[in-house]
Structures are given as structure tokens and as C-alpha cells.
Amino acid sequence: MPIRKDLGNTQDLVAIEEIKESTLVLKDGGLRQVIMVGGINFALKSETEQNIITQGYQNLLNGLDFPAQIVIHSRKVNIEKYLEGLAEYQTKEPSPILQNQAEEYREFIRGFVQKNAIMEKIFLVVVPFVPLSLPGAGTVGKALPFFGKSKKNSEAEAKAREEAARNFAENVSQLKQRVDQVLEGLSAIGLEAAVLNDEQLIELFYNFYNPEAIERKGIAIPLK
């Protein structure tokens, strides 16, 4: 079957234009920040504690005057670093018996993971902000016709970029106010939470778009 040329490439299917200052900048001009939330074992809590948590969650949702998205993401756990640690321990252990036990344990873990994928869940809250003015990608360049690099055009372009940077800073400031409100609500429930930075956001979306791949070594998304 012939490939349709009008489908474009895979980048056209991703709504993100860029990631900067811990913020997702979407192609339509919208902004997003992502909060990672630590989980709790609700079933092990007493009835009183469960009621307090439930009431706190209701208060959080009722207190929001903007939409928010709650995402539960499952991904494979990368145990290579853990296995490397066991191997290092094995080489430093002077006792032959403990060396053998470490080797057997390491092989057991490796074999178990090969037969059973070890998954972990991460909990995310996506906080949006839509600016009143929504400049799309390349708006500055389209708004300034190019008839050679004259001094006048250069000054106009520099002024437009300064204004765009100022508007972005103001919009991010308003977005952070929303994020702080969510963080306070989560803290009141007793949940640990942190805003993902640029590197962590890249890692997160790498896993989103590569569900069959084990997460890349050396990049994690820890809570602060």
C-alpha cells in the first residue's frame, strides 16, 4: 500500500513546541507544568485517616477554579544500576560464601525480571494556562516581512522578541500561581509533590512515546 505523503512526520503528532523553564510550550501557544506526586497506601490507613485524606482531596478539587489533568503512568523499572551495585559489592566482599550468595541473588533478580516485567506507577498532575493572546510557532517571523536585513527590520524583530519574552515570563508567573495552589492542596493531604524540570520532562515524554523501551539509564524523575 503506498504511503500517504499528507500524513507528515511523527513530530507533527506531538503537541509540544518546546520545553523551557520547567514548562511545556504547546504549538497552539498554551502552557503546561507537570507535578509529580508521591503515592500512599490508602488501604493501610485507618478509617479516620482515610476520611481525612478523602476530605482533603475533595477540598483540593473544589478549590480549583481552573481545569487540571490527573495522569497515572506505568513504566518499566530499570534495574541495571541495581545489578551493577550488586556486582560491585560482590567484587569487594572478602568472604567467598557471601560472594556466591551475591552472585546467586543477582542472577535470580536478572532471571525474574526477564520473565516478569517489573512496573512502577507514577502519578502526575498537569496544570494548564492558556494566554489571552496565543502566538503560534513562528509568529514573530511571519509578522515581520523580510526584504533584506535592514536596520529597521532588525530593530523591529528585536523589539518583537523582547515583547514575546516578556509575555512568556508573565504567563509563566500566572501558571506558577496555579501550580502553587495545587502543591499546597497536595501537601495538605500529606502527599509529597514536585514540579518536573526540563530534563525530567524530556525523560517523561521519552517514556510516553517509547512504551516498549526500558527507561534510559542515568535519567530519573525523583521527587525533590
JOSUL-V274949 format. One record per residue. N is the residue number from 1. RES is the residue in one letter. D_LAST is the distance of its C-alpha to the last C-alpha in whole Angstrom. Layout:
[[N & RES & D_LAST] [N & RES & D_LAST]]
//
This chain:
[[1 & M & 50] [2 & P & 49] [3 & I & 46] [4 & R & 46] [5 & K & 45] [6 & D & 44] [7 & L & 41] [8 & G & 39] [9 & N & 36] [10 & T & 33] [11 & Q & 31] [12 & D & 33] [13 & L & 31] [14 & V & 28] [15 & A & 27] [16 & I & 25] [17 & E & 26] [18 & E & 23] [19 & I & 20] [20 & K & 19] [21 & E & 16] [22 & S & 14] [23 & T & 17] [24 & L & 19] [25 & V & 23] [26 & L & 25] [27 & K & 29] [28 & D & 30] [29 & G & 28] [30 & G & 26] [31 & L & 22] [32 & R & 19] [33 & Q & 16] [34 & V & 14] [35 & I & 11] [36 & M & 10] [37 & V & 10] [38 & G & 11] [39 & G & 14] [40 & I & 17] [41 & N & 20] [42 & F & 22] [43 & A & 25] [44 & L & 25] [45 & K & 24] [46 & S & 28] [47 & E & 30] [48 & T & 29] [49 & E & 25] [50 & Q & 25] [51 & N & 27] [52 & I & 25] [53 & I & 22] [54 & T & 25] [55 & Q & 26] [56 & G & 22] [57 & Y & 22] [58 & Q & 25] [59 & N & 25] [60 & L & 21] [61 & L & 24] [62 & N & 27] [63 & G & 25] [64 & L & 24] [65 & D & 27] [66 & F & 25] [67 & P & 25] [68 & A & 22] [69 & Q & 21] [70 & I & 20] [71 & V & 19] [72 & I & 19] [73 & H & 19] [74 & S & 20] [75 & R & 20] [76 & K & 21] [77 & V & 19] [78 & N & 20] [79 & I & 21] [80 & E & 23] [81 & K & 21] [82 & Y & 21] [83 & L & 25] [84 & E & 25] [85 & G & 23] [86 & L & 26] [87 & A & 29] [88 & E & 28] [89 & Y & 28] [90 & Q & 31] [91 & T & 33] [92 & K & 32] [93 & E & 33] [94 & P & 37] [95 & S & 38] [96 & P & 40] [97 & I & 39] [98 & L & 35] [99 & Q & 35] [100 & N & 37] [101 & Q & 35] [102 & A & 32] [103 & E & 34] [104 & E & 35] [105 & Y & 31] [106 & R & 30] [107 & E & 33] [108 & F & 32] [109 & I & 29] [110 & R & 30] [111 & G & 33] [112 & F & 31] [113 & V & 28] [114 & Q & 31] [115 & K & 33] [116 & N & 30] [117 & A & 27] [118 & I & 24] [119 & M & 22] [120 & E & 18] [121 & K & 17] [122 & I & 14] [123 & F & 15] [124 & L & 14] [125 & V & 16] [126 & V & 17] [127 & V & 18] [128 & P & 21] [129 & F & 24] [130 & V & 27] [131 & P & 29] [132 & L & 32] [133 & S & 33] [134 & L & 32] [135 & P & 33] [136 & G & 33] [137 & A & 32] [138 & G & 35] [139 & T & 36] [140 & V & 37] [141 & G & 39] [142 & K & 41] [143 & A & 41] [144 & L & 43] [145 & P & 46] [146 & F & 46] [147 & F & 50] [148 & G & 49] [149 & K & 47] [150 & S & 49] [151 & K & 47] [152 & K & 47] [153 & N & 45] [154 & S & 43] [155 & E & 42] [156 & A & 42] [157 & E & 39] [158 & A & 37] [159 & K & 38] [160 & A & 37] [161 & R & 33] [162 & E & 33] [163 & E & 33] [164 & A & 31] [165 & A & 28] [166 & R & 29] [167 & N & 29] [168 & F & 25] [169 & A & 24] [170 & E & 25] [171 & N & 24] [172 & V & 21] [173 & S & 21] [174 & Q & 22] [175 & L & 20] [176 & K & 17] [177 & Q & 19] [178 & R & 19] [179 & V & 15] [180 & D & 15] [181 & Q & 18] [182 & V & 16] [183 & L & 13] [184 & E & 15] [185 & G & 17] [186 & L & 14] [187 & S & 13] [188 & A & 17] [189 & I & 17] [190 & G & 15] [191 & L & 12] [192 & E & 9] [193 & A & 8] [194 & A & 6] [195 & V & 9] [196 & L & 9] [197 & N & 10] [198 & D & 14] [199 & E & 14] [200 & Q & 12] [201 & L & 14] [202 & I & 17] [203 & E & 16] [204 & L & 16] [205 & F & 19] [206 & Y & 21] [207 & N & 20] [208 & F & 22] [209 & Y & 25] [210 & N & 25] [211 & P & 25] [212 & E & 27] [213 & A & 25] [214 & I & 23] [215 & E & 20] [216 & R & 20] [217 & K & 19] [218 & G & 17] [219 & I & 14] [220 & A & 12] [221 & I & 9] [222 & P & 6] [223 & L & 4] [224 & K & 0]]
//
